[in-house]
Amino acid sequence: MRRPASLSDLLAWYRSEVDAAIPLRIHSRDIDMGGAPQWHGAFRQYLTAHPAQVDRDDELVSPLRFWLWRLGGERARYLHALAFLDFDWIMAAGFKGVADADAAHDYTRECLRQLHHQMYADDGTPNEPRRPEKGRCAEQGCPNKTVKLRCQEHENA
Ligand SMILES: [Zn+2]
């Protein structure tokens, strides 16, 4: 897979990543006792899980959130907003205070390019998720610090 370079190619790629990551059915049909629609379990998990949380098979629960977390800060917040605004980059950049269309175009493309570099190597193979620096082990409740997803104690658990 070639790296997408144009904004439209990058947007198409990002849309496919988001579609794969976020369940389309946001609310379950069940109404809870108070009458509020309950979040679909998978979407709740997407929003509330720690970005580096892994399941029993040591797979990330939310790979896209992990990579956005790795990207960090302002750019990650922008790309989240972009997804929730249905990939309308003019609007997303406008909310950020970037009113100039050329600047919005360039900023959006740069954020998406950086996300793609986080997620894929030059030959198109997915990168291994590694923590950028020492952080807490992703095992729930474990206080150990690790540069990997899980500490040595939990690595092969
Ligand atoms: Zn641990």
Backbone and ligand atoms as CSV (ligand in chain L), in Angstrom:
chain,resi,resn,atom,element,x,y,z
A,1,MET,N,N,0.840,-1.205,0.000
A,1,MET,CA,C,0.000,0.000,0.000
A,1,MET,C,C,0.872,1.251,0.000
A,2,ARG,N,N,0.661,2.110,-0.988
A,2,ARG,CA,C,1.374,3.368,-1.068
A,2,ARG,C,C,0.833,4.310,0.002
A,3,ARG,N,N,1.694,5.197,0.488
A,3,ARG,CA,C,1.184,6.170,1.449
A,3,ARG,C,C,0.281,7.161,0.736
A,4,PRO,N,N,-0.934,7.384,1.267
A,4,PRO,CA,C,-1.776,8.418,0.666
A,4,PRO,C,C,-1.123,9.778,0.855
A,5,ALA,N,N,-1.153,10.612,-0.171
A,5,ALA,CA,C,-0.451,11.898,-0.103
A,5,ALA,C,C,-1.414,13.083,-0.181
A,6,SER,N,N,-2.408,12.991,-1.058
A,6,SER,CA,C,-3.329,14.129,-1.197
A,6,SER,C,C,-4.317,14.140,-0.039
A,7,LEU,N,N,-4.893,15.302,0.212
A,7,LEU,CA,C,-5.864,15.400,1.305
A,7,LEU,C,C,-7.050,14.469,1.066
A,8,SER,N,N,-7.522,14.380,-0.181
A,8,SER,CA,C,-8.697,13.534,-0.428
A,8,SER,C,C,-8.364,12.056,-0.199
A,9,ASP,N,N,-7.159,11.624,-0.600
A,9,ASP,CA,C,-6.764,10.231,-0.342
A,9,ASP,C,C,-6.614,9.980,1.157
A,10,LEU,N,N,-6.009,10.948,1.863
A,10,LEU,CA,C,-5.830,10.798,3.305
A,10,LEU,C,C,-7.177,10.753,4.030
A,11,LEU,N,N,-8.113,11.590,3.577
A,11,LEU,CA,C,-9.437,11.599,4.197
A,11,LEU,C,C,-10.161,10.270,3.964
A,12,ALA,N,N,-10.027,9.742,2.743
A,12,ALA,CA,C,-10.669,8.459,2.439
A,12,ALA,C,C,-10.076,7.355,3.317
A,13,TRP,N,N,-8.749,7.396,3.488
A,13,TRP,CA,C,-8.095,6.411,4.347
A,13,TRP,C,C,-8.551,6.558,5.785
A,14,TYR,N,N,-8.583,7.789,6.307
A,14,TYR,CA,C,-8.959,8.025,7.699
A,14,TYR,C,C,-10.409,7.604,7.932
A,15,ARG,N,N,-11.270,7.905,6.969
A,15,ARG,CA,C,-12.669,7.508,7.096
A,15,ARG,C,C,-12.784,5.988,7.227
A,16,SER,N,N,-12.010,5.258,6.449
A,16,SER,CA,C,-12.085,3.798,6.519
A,16,SER,C,C,-11.573,3.293,7.872
A,17,GLU,N,N,-10.542,3.962,8.432
A,17,GLU,CA,C,-10.039,3.566,9.753
A,17,GLU,C,C,-11.099,3.830,10.824
A,18,VAL,N,N,-11.758,4.974,10.725
A,18,VAL,CA,C,-12.781,5.324,11.724
A,18,VAL,C,C,-13.977,4.381,11.602
A,19,ASP,N,N,-14.387,4.112,10.368
A,19,ASP,CA,C,-15.513,3.197,10.168
A,19,ASP,C,C,-15.228,1.835,10.779
A,20,ALA,N,N,-13.967,1.394,10.660
A,20,ALA,CA,C,-13.598,0.088,11.200
A,20,ALA,C,C,-13.525,0.127,12.727
A,21,ALA,N,N,-13.242,1.303,13.284
A,21,ALA,CA,C,-12.975,1.398,14.721
A,21,ALA,C,C,-14.215,1.685,15.547
A,22,ILE,N,N,-15.134,2.449,14.998
A,22,ILE,CA,C,-16.283,2.895,15.785
A,22,ILE,C,C,-17.543,2.202,15.312
A,23,PRO,N,N,-18.187,1.482,16.204
A,23,PRO,CA,C,-19.425,0.799,15.816
A,23,PRO,C,C,-20.451,1.809,15.322
A,24,LEU,N,N,-21.112,1.485,14.227
A,24,LEU,CA,C,-22.071,2.422,13.648
A,24,LEU,C,C,-23.302,2.575,14.525
A,25,ARG,N,N,-23.641,1.481,15.207
A,25,ARG,CA,C,-24.823,1.537,16.050
A,25,ARG,C,C,-24.434,2.116,17.397
A,26,ILE,N,N,-24.606,3.411,17.530
A,26,ILE,CA,C,-24.102,4.078,18.723
A,26,ILE,C,C,-24.967,3.769,19.935
A,27,HIS,N,N,-26.251,3.772,19.770
A,27,HIS,CA,C,-27.134,3.459,20.884
A,27,HIS,C,C,-27.798,2.110,20.666
A,28,SER,N,N,-27.887,1.365,21.747
A,28,SER,CA,C,-28.635,0.117,21.630
A,28,SER,C,C,-30.115,0.464,21.610
A,29,ARG,N,N,-30.920,-0.489,21.158
A,29,ARG,CA,C,-32.351,-0.217,21.086
A,29,ARG,C,C,-32.977,-0.228,22.472
A,30,ASP,N,N,-32.264,-0.858,23.406
A,30,ASP,CA,C,-32.835,-0.969,24.746
A,30,ASP,C,C,-32.840,0.383,25.439
A,31,ILE,N,N,-33.924,0.664,26.068
A,31,ILE,CA,C,-34.036,1.881,26.857
A,31,ILE,C,C,-33.856,1.484,28.321
A,32,ASP,N,N,-32.983,2.196,29.020
A,32,ASP,CA,C,-32.759,1.821,30.411
A,32,ASP,C,C,-33.926,2.287,31.286
A,33,MET,N,N,-33.843,1.981,32.554
A,33,MET,CA,C,-34.976,2.237,33.450
A,33,MET,C,C,-35.356,3.724,33.481
A,34,GLY,N,N,-34.375,4.578,33.349
A,34,GLY,CA,C,-34.649,6.007,33.405
A,34,GLY,C,C,-35.187,6.551,32.085
A,35,GLY,N,N,-35.188,5.710,31.051
A,35,GLY,CA,C,-35.722,6.137,29.776
A,35,GLY,C,C,-34.674,6.674,28.819
A,36,ALA,N,N,-33.404,6.710,29.257
A,36,ALA,CA,C,-32.350,7.204,28.377
A,36,ALA,C,C,-31.831,6.068,27.510
A,37,PRO,N,N,-31.527,6.349,26.257
A,37,PRO,CA,C,-30.965,5.280,25.419
A,37,PRO,C,C,-29.594,4.864,25.953
A,38,GLN,N,N,-29.345,3.552,26.014
A,38,GLN,CA,C,-28.054,3.076,26.514
A,38,GLN,C,C,-27.053,3.051,25.383
A,39,TRP,N,N,-25.846,3.413,25.716
A,39,TRP,CA,C,-24.802,3.317,24.721
A,39,TRP,C,C,-24.590,1.877,24.324
A,40,HIS,N,N,-24.419,1.698,23.060
A,40,HIS,CA,C,-24.020,0.397,22.576
A,40,HIS,C,C,-22.715,0.030,23.269
A,41,GLY,N,N,-22.636,-1.200,23.786
A,41,GLY,CA,C,-21.489,-1.602,24.592
A,41,GLY,C,C,-20.153,-1.342,23.941
A,42,ALA,N,N,-20.053,-1.641,22.655
A,42,ALA,CA,C,-18.766,-1.494,21.978
A,42,ALA,C,C,-18.365,-0.022,21.870
A,43,PHE,N,N,-19.361,0.829,21.680
A,43,PHE,CA,C,-19.049,2.249,21.565
A,43,PHE,C,C,-18.654,2.811,22.922
A,44,ARG,N,N,-19.338,2.346,23.983
A,44,ARG,CA,C,-18.964,2.756,25.328
A,44,ARG,C,C,-17.508,2.346,25.597
A,45,GLN,N,N,-17.190,1.107,25.191
A,45,GLN,CA,C,-15.834,0.629,25.415
A,45,GLN,C,C,-14.838,1.478,24.623
A,46,TYR,N,N,-15.234,1.850,23.394
A,46,TYR,CA,C,-14.348,2.670,22.573
A,46,TYR,C,C,-14.030,3.983,23.283
A,47,LEU,N,N,-15.052,4.585,23.874
A,47,LEU,CA,C,-14.866,5.899,24.483
A,47,LEU,C,C,-14.227,5.849,25.859
A,48,THR,N,N,-14.466,4.771,26.615
A,48,THR,CA,C,-14.048,4.789,28.010
A,48,THR,C,C,-12.808,3.953,28.301
A,49,ALA,N,N,-12.439,3.049,27.421
A,49,ALA,CA,C,-11.257,2.224,27.669
A,49,ALA,C,C,-9.995,3.099,27.635
A,50,HIS,N,N,-9.005,2.721,28.438
A,50,HIS,CA,C,-7.712,3.389,28.313
A,50,HIS,C,C,-7.200,3.130,26.899
A,51,PRO,N,N,-6.588,4.149,26.251
A,51,PRO,CA,C,-6.172,3.964,24.852
A,51,PRO,C,C,-5.225,2.772,24.651
A,52,ALA,N,N,-4.498,2.383,25.704
A,52,ALA,CA,C,-3.553,1.271,25.554
A,52,ALA,C,C,-4.112,-0.031,26.112
A,53,GLN,N,N,-5.405,-0.055,26.446
A,53,GLN,CA,C,-5.985,-1.279,27.014
A,53,GLN,C,C,-5.965,-2.412,25.991
A,54,VAL,N,N,-5.585,-3.587,26.471
A,54,VAL,CA,C,-5.549,-4.756,25.591
A,54,VAL,C,C,-6.526,-5.806,26.101
A,55,ASP,N,N,-6.952,-6.677,25.197
A,55,ASP,CA,C,-7.858,-7.745,25.601
A,55,ASP,C,C,-7.046,-8.982,25.985
A,56,ARG,N,N,-7.718,-10.088,26.190
A,56,ARG,CA,C,-7.056,-11.309,26.658
A,56,ARG,C,C,-6.011,-11.828,25.673
A,57,ASP,N,N,-6.187,-11.512,24.405
A,57,ASP,CA,C,-5.223,-11.959,23.394
A,57,ASP,C,C,-4.120,-10.939,23.170
A,58,ASP,N,N,-4.043,-9.955,24.078
A,58,ASP,CA,C,-3.028,-8.916,23.995
A,58,ASP,C,C,-3.214,-8.019,22.775
A,59,GLU,N,N,-4.433,-8.013,22.244
A,59,GLU,CA,C,-4.739,-7.105,21.143
A,59,GLU,C,C,-5.324,-5.820,21.727
A,60,LEU,N,N,-4.981,-4.708,21.104
A,60,LEU,CA,C,-5.538,-3.442,21.562
A,60,LEU,C,C,-7.054,-3.440,21.414
A,61,VAL,N,N,-7.746,-2.931,22.425
A,61,VAL,CA,C,-9.202,-2.830,22.350
A,61,VAL,C,C,-9.597,-1.811,21.278
A,62,SER,N,N,-8.880,-0.697,21.225
A,62,SER,CA,C,-9.176,0.370,20.261
A,62,SER,C,C,-7.894,0.841,19.587
A,63,PRO,N,N,-7.439,0.127,18.547
A,63,PRO,CA,C,-6.163,0.495,17.908
A,63,PRO,C,C,-6.124,1.953,17.438
A,64,LEU,N,N,-7.213,2.428,16.843
A,64,LEU,CA,C,-7.200,3.803,16.345
A,64,LEU,C,C,-7.025,4.802,17.488
A,65,ARG,N,N,-7.722,4.539,18.605
A,65,ARG,CA,C,-7.560,5.439,19.756
A,65,ARG,C,C,-6.136,5.380,20.291
A,66,PHE,N,N,-5.534,4.193,20.274
A,66,PHE,CA,C,-4.152,4.078,20.725
A,66,PHE,C,C,-3.244,4.959,19.870
A,67,TRP,N,N,-3.425,4.878,18.552
A,67,TRP,CA,C,-2.534,5.642,17.666
A,67,TRP,C,C,-2.798,7.136,17.754
A,68,LEU,N,N,-4.032,7.513,17.965
A,68,LEU,CA,C,-4.328,8.938,18.165
A,68,LEU,C,C,-3.719,9.419,19.482
A,69,TRP,N,N,-3.754,8.542,20.478
A,69,TRP,CA,C,-3.150,8.851,21.781
A,69,TRP,C,C,-1.633,9.016,21.625
A,70,ARG,N,N,-1.042,8.131,20.814
A,70,ARG,CA,C,0.399,8.235,20.550
A,70,ARG,C,C,0.717,9.544,19.820
A,71,LEU,N,N,-0.128,9.905,18.870
A,71,LEU,CA,C,0.058,11.143,18.126
A,71,LEU,C,C,0.001,12.325,19.090
A,72,GLY,N,N,-0.975,12.276,19.964
A,72,GLY,CA,C,-1.016,13.197,21.099
A,72,GLY,C,C,-1.554,14.580,20.840
A,73,GLY,N,N,-1.963,15.188,21.932
A,73,GLY,CA,C,-2.270,16.607,22.015
A,73,GLY,C,C,-3.245,17.151,21.005
A,74,GLU,N,N,-2.887,18.319,20.505
A,74,GLU,CA,C,-3.751,19.119,19.654
A,74,GLU,C,C,-4.130,18.379,18.369
A,75,ARG,N,N,-3.151,17.695,17.776
A,75,ARG,CA,C,-3.424,17.018,16.507
A,75,ARG,C,C,-4.422,15.874,16.700
A,76,ALA,N,N,-4.264,15.124,17.812
A,76,ALA,CA,C,-5.195,14.025,18.088
A,76,ALA,C,C,-6.598,14.563,18.343
A,77,ARG,N,N,-6.691,15.652,19.112
A,77,ARG,CA,C,-8.011,16.244,19.371
A,77,ARG,C,C,-8.642,16.714,18.066
A,78,TYR,N,N,-7.816,17.286,17.209
A,78,TYR,CA,C,-8.335,17.761,15.922
A,78,TYR,C,C,-8.874,16.597,15.088
A,79,LEU,N,N,-8.133,15.492,15.049
A,79,LEU,CA,C,-8.565,14.360,14.223
A,79,LEU,C,C,-9.805,13.682,14.807
A,80,HIS,N,N,-9.925,13.664,16.140
A,80,HIS,CA,C,-11.164,13.174,16.742
A,80,HIS,C,C,-12.346,14.046,16.308
A,81,ALA,N,N,-12.138,15.369,16.422
A,81,ALA,CA,C,-13.204,16.304,16.045
A,81,ALA,C,C,-13.567,16.125,14.575
A,82,LEU,N,N,-12.565,15.943,13.746
A,82,LEU,CA,C,-12.784,15.754,12.312
A,82,LEU,C,C,-13.708,14.556,12.054
A,83,ALA,N,N,-13.460,13.470,12.762
A,83,ALA,CA,C,-14.297,12.278,12.597
A,83,ALA,C,C,-15.726,12.545,13.041
A,84,PHE,N,N,-15.860,13.229,14.187
A,84,PHE,CA,C,-17.210,13.480,14.698
A,84,PHE,C,C,-17.955,14.526,13.869
A,85,LEU,N,N,-17.219,15.320,13.091
A,85,LEU,CA,C,-17.856,16.291,12.193
A,85,LEU,C,C,-17.980,15.721,10.775
A,86,ASP,N,N,-18.004,14.397,10.702
A,86,ASP,CA,C,-18.199,13.712,9.433
A,86,ASP,C,C,-17.154,14.130,8.390
A,87,PHE,N,N,-15.917,14.337,8.852
A,87,PHE,CA,C,-14.755,14.581,7.986
A,87,PHE,C,C,-14.856,15.905,7.226
A,88,ASP,N,N,-15.653,16.812,7.759
A,88,ASP,CA,C,-15.763,18.152,7.174
A,88,ASP,C,C,-14.600,18.998,7.712
A,89,TRP,N,N,-13.495,19.011,6.975
A,89,TRP,CA,C,-12.270,19.632,7.488
A,89,TRP,C,C,-12.366,21.158,7.524
A,90,ILE,N,N,-13.180,21.724,6.625
A,90,ILE,CA,C,-13.371,23.178,6.680
A,90,ILE,C,C,-14.021,23.563,8.011
A,91,MET,N,N,-15.043,22.780,8.381
A,91,MET,CA,C,-15.750,23.070,9.623
A,91,MET,C,C,-14.860,22.777,10.833
A,92,ALA,N,N,-14.180,21.623,10.803
A,92,ALA,CA,C,-13.324,21.242,11.941
A,92,ALA,C,C,-12.237,22.288,12.162
A,93,ALA,N,N,-11.609,22.733,11.082
A,93,ALA,CA,C,-10.555,23.740,11.211
A,93,ALA,C,C,-11.135,25.078,11.653
A,94,GLY,N,N,-12.357,25.370,11.195
A,94,GLY,CA,C,-13.018,26.599,11.605
A,94,GLY,C,C,-13.224,26.646,13.109
A,95,PHE,N,N,-13.627,25.503,13.698
A,95,PHE,CA,C,-13.796,25.442,15.149
A,95,PHE,C,C,-12.468,25.650,15.869
A,96,LYS,N,N,-11.401,25.262,15.200
A,96,LYS,CA,C,-10.066,25.420,15.779
A,96,LYS,C,C,-9.569,26.860,15.636
A,97,GLY,N,N,-10.298,27.663,14.893
A,97,GLY,CA,C,-9.900,29.051,14.692
A,97,GLY,C,C,-9.116,29.260,13.410
A,98,VAL,N,N,-9.036,28.200,12.570
A,98,VAL,CA,C,-8.359,28.320,11.281
A,98,VAL,C,C,-9.419,28.603,10.215
A,99,ALA,N,N,-9.562,29.856,9.840
A,99,ALA,CA,C,-10.635,30.233,8.920
A,99,ALA,C,C,-10.180,30.184,7.469
A,100,ASP,N,N,-8.864,30.277,7.260
A,100,ASP,CA,C,-8.323,30.300,5.905
A,100,ASP,C,C,-8.338,28.885,5.311
A,101,ALA,N,N,-8.938,28.737,4.137
A,101,ALA,CA,C,-9.132,27.414,3.544
A,101,ALA,C,C,-7.805,26.722,3.210
A,102,ASP,N,N,-6.830,27.476,2.716
A,102,ASP,CA,C,-5.527,26.867,2.408
A,102,ASP,C,C,-4.854,26.361,3.668
A,103,ALA,N,N,-4.908,27.168,4.728
A,103,ALA,CA,C,-4.295,26.758,5.994
A,103,ALA,C,C,-5.014,25.542,6.568
A,104,ALA,N,N,-6.341,25.512,6.458
A,104,ALA,CA,C,-7.130,24.375,6.944
A,104,ALA,C,C,-6.768,23.116,6.170
A,105,HIS,N,N,-6.632,23.257,4.864
A,105,HIS,CA,C,-6.248,22.139,3.993
A,105,HIS,C,C,-4.891,21.578,4.432
A,106,ASP,N,N,-3.913,22.468,4.591
A,106,ASP,CA,C,-2.552,22.023,4.911
A,106,ASP,C,C,-2.477,21.407,6.311
A,107,TYR,N,N,-3.196,22.018,7.271
A,107,TYR,CA,C,-3.158,21.497,8.633
A,107,TYR,C,C,-3.785,20.107,8.703
A,108,THR,N,N,-4.934,19.951,8.039
A,108,THR,CA,C,-5.626,18.661,8.040
A,108,THR,C,C,-4.753,17.590,7.388
A,109,ARG,N,N,-4.154,17.940,6.252
A,109,ARG,CA,C,-3.303,16.967,5.552
A,109,ARG,C,C,-2.113,16.568,6.418
A,110,GLU,N,N,-1.512,17.554,7.094
A,110,GLU,CA,C,-0.338,17.263,7.910
A,110,GLU,C,C,-0.693,16.352,9.097
A,111,CYS,N,N,-1.815,16.629,9.757
A,111,CYS,CA,C,-2.238,15.780,10.881
A,111,CYS,C,C,-2.485,14.347,10.405
A,112,LEU,N,N,-3.157,14.208,9.264
A,112,LEU,CA,C,-3.463,12.871,8.753
A,112,LEU,C,C,-2.192,12.156,8.306
A,113,ARG,N,N,-1.266,12.894,7.700
A,113,ARG,CA,C,0.007,12.289,7.290
A,113,ARG,C,C,0.754,11.748,8.503
A,114,GLN,N,N,0.749,12.534,9.580
A,114,GLN,CA,C,1.463,12.099,10.778
A,114,GLN,C,C,0.804,10.872,11.409
A,115,LEU,N,N,-0.525,10.850,11.388
A,115,LEU,CA,C,-1.217,9.671,11.910
A,115,LEU,C,C,-0.878,8.440,11.076
A,116,HIS,N,N,-0.837,8.613,9.758
A,116,HIS,CA,C,-0.514,7.482,8.888
A,116,HIS,C,C,0.904,6.968,9.168
A,117,HIS,N,N,1.842,7.898,9.393
A,117,HIS,CA,C,3.211,7.500,9.717
A,117,HIS,C,C,3.294,6.769,11.056
A,118,GLN,N,N,2.399,7.155,11.993
A,118,GLN,CA,C,2.361,6.432,13.269
A,118,GLN,C,C,1.922,4.991,13.030
A,119,MET,N,N,0.930,4.814,12.172
A,119,MET,CA,C,0.242,3.527,12.070
A,119,MET,C,C,0.891,2.559,11.087
A,120,TYR,N,N,1.579,3.098,10.066
A,120,TYR,CA,C,2.106,2.218,9.021
A,120,TYR,C,C,3.550,2.543,8.689
A,121,ALA,N,N,4.321,1.489,8.393
A,121,ALA,CA,C,5.684,1.664,7.906
A,121,ALA,C,C,5.643,2.055,6.428
A,122,ASP,N,N,6.813,2.422,5.885
A,122,ASP,CA,C,6.878,2.862,4.492
A,122,ASP,C,C,6.387,1.788,3.522
A,123,ASP,N,N,6.593,0.520,3.876
A,123,ASP,CA,C,6.156,-0.553,2.973
A,123,ASP,C,C,4.685,-0.937,3.183
A,124,GLY,N,N,4.004,-0.197,4.048
A,124,GLY,CA,C,2.576,-0.428,4.210
A,124,GLY,C,C,2.209,-1.412,5.311
A,125,THR,N,N,3.207,-2.013,5.963
A,125,THR,CA,C,2.879,-2.929,7.059
A,125,THR,C,C,2.527,-2.119,8.308
A,126,PRO,N,N,1.551,-2.607,9.084
A,126,PRO,CA,C,1.165,-1.884,10.304
A,126,PRO,C,C,2.311,-1.880,11.326
A,127,ASN,N,N,2.495,-0.742,11.974
A,127,ASN,CA,C,3.516,-0.651,13.011
A,127,ASN,C,C,3.064,-1.368,14.278
A,128,GLU,N,N,4.058,-1.836,15.034
A,128,GLU,CA,C,3.787,-2.456,16.326
A,128,GLU,C,C,3.438,-1.377,17.339
A,129,PRO,N,N,2.349,-1.548,18.059
A,129,PRO,CA,C,2.034,-0.551,19.075
A,129,PRO,C,C,2.996,-0.618,20.254
A,130,ARG,N,N,3.712,0.443,20.453
A,130,ARG,CA,C,4.624,0.569,21.602
A,130,ARG,C,C,4.357,1.899,22.263
A,131,ARG,N,N,4.498,1.920,23.566
A,131,ARG,CA,C,4.349,3.185,24.271
A,131,ARG,C,C,5.491,4.121,23.898
A,132,PRO,N,N,5.220,5.437,23.804
A,132,PRO,CA,C,6.268,6.388,23.465
A,132,PRO,C,C,7.290,6.553,24.582
A,133,GLU,N,N,6.886,6.348,25.812
A,133,GLU,CA,C,7.789,6.482,26.952
A,133,GLU,C,C,7.210,5.641,28.073
A,134,LYS,N,N,7.946,5.596,29.181
A,134,LYS,CA,C,7.450,4.770,30.278
A,134,LYS,C,C,6.080,5.230,30.738
A,135,GLY,N,N,5.167,4.270,30.785
A,135,GLY,CA,C,3.822,4.578,31.262
A,135,GLY,C,C,3.328,3.409,32.083
A,136,ARG,N,N,2.124,3.515,32.532
A,136,ARG,CA,C,1.555,2.438,33.339
A,136,ARG,C,C,1.246,1.238,32.470
A,137,CYS,N,N,1.428,0.076,33.060
A,137,CYS,CA,C,1.040,-1.188,32.428
A,137,CYS,C,C,-0.452,-1.147,32.098
A,138,ALA,N,N,-0.813,-1.702,30.924
A,138,ALA,CA,C,-2.209,-1.635,30.477
A,138,ALA,C,C,-3.108,-2.624,31.216
A,139,GLU,N,N,-2.498,-3.544,31.967
A,139,GLU,CA,C,-3.308,-4.486,32.756
A,139,GLU,C,C,-4.070,-3.697,33.820
A,140,GLN,N,N,-5.363,-3.962,33.900
A,140,GLN,CA,C,-6.182,-3.157,34.795
A,140,GLN,C,C,-5.685,-3.237,36.241
A,141,GLY,N,N,-5.476,-2.087,36.831
A,141,GLY,CA,C,-5.091,-2.017,38.235
A,141,GLY,C,C,-3.613,-2.211,38.506
A,142,CYS,N,N,-2.815,-2.508,37.474
A,142,CYS,CA,C,-1.384,-2.744,37.685
A,142,CYS,C,C,-0.637,-1.409,37.730
A,143,PRO,N,N,0.149,-1.171,38.788
A,143,PRO,CA,C,0.842,0.110,38.927
A,143,PRO,C,C,2.229,0.117,38.268
A,144,ASN,N,N,2.682,-1.015,37.714
A,144,ASN,CA,C,4.045,-1.091,37.179
A,144,ASN,C,C,4.237,-0.187,35.969
A,145,LYS,N,N,5.449,0.364,35.881
A,145,LYS,CA,C,5.800,1.187,34.716
A,145,LYS,C,C,6.392,0.288,33.638
A,146,THR,N,N,6.129,0.643,32.389
A,146,THR,CA,C,6.661,-0.157,31.291
A,146,THR,C,C,6.756,0.684,30.025
A,147,VAL,N,N,7.687,0.322,29.139
A,147,VAL,CA,C,7.746,0.994,27.832
A,147,VAL,C,C,6.889,0.241,26.818
A,148,LYS,N,N,6.515,-0.996,27.178
A,148,LYS,CA,C,5.644,-1.757,26.299
A,148,LYS,C,C,4.206,-1.564,26.760
A,149,LEU,N,N,3.292,-2.290,26.130
A,149,LEU,CA,C,1.895,-2.171,26.537
A,149,LEU,C,C,1.690,-2.694,27.951
A,150,ARG,N,N,2.346,-3.830,28.251
A,150,ARG,CA,C,2.187,-4.423,29.573
A,150,ARG,C,C,3.559,-4.670,30.197
A,151,CYS,N,N,3.604,-4.663,31.525
A,151,CYS,CA,C,4.854,-4.889,32.238
A,151,CYS,C,C,5.292,-6.344,32.055
A,152,GLN,N,N,6.532,-6.625,32.466
A,152,GLN,CA,C,7.078,-7.972,32.308
A,152,GLN,C,C,6.197,-9.030,32.971
A,153,GLU,N,N,5.711,-8.652,34.141
A,153,GLU,CA,C,4.854,-9.565,34.924
A,153,GLU,C,C,3.603,-9.952,34.138
A,154,HIS,N,N,3.039,-9.010,33.406
A,154,HIS,CA,C,1.783,-9.251,32.714
A,154,HIS,C,C,1.937,-9.487,31.221
A,155,GLU,N,N,3.186,-9.394,30.735
A,155,GLU,CA,C,3.408,-9.469,29.302
A,155,GLU,C,C,2.850,-10.756,28.706
A,156,ASN,N,N,3.079,-11.866,29.387
A,156,ASN,CA,C,2.631,-13.157,28.849
A,156,ASN,C,C,1.427,-13.715,29.605
A,157,ALA,N,N,0.783,-12.839,30.338
A,157,ALA,CA,C,-0.379,-13.305,31.118
A,157,ALA,C,C,-1.529,-13.681,30.201
L,1,ZN,ZN,ZN,1.443,-5.163,34.877
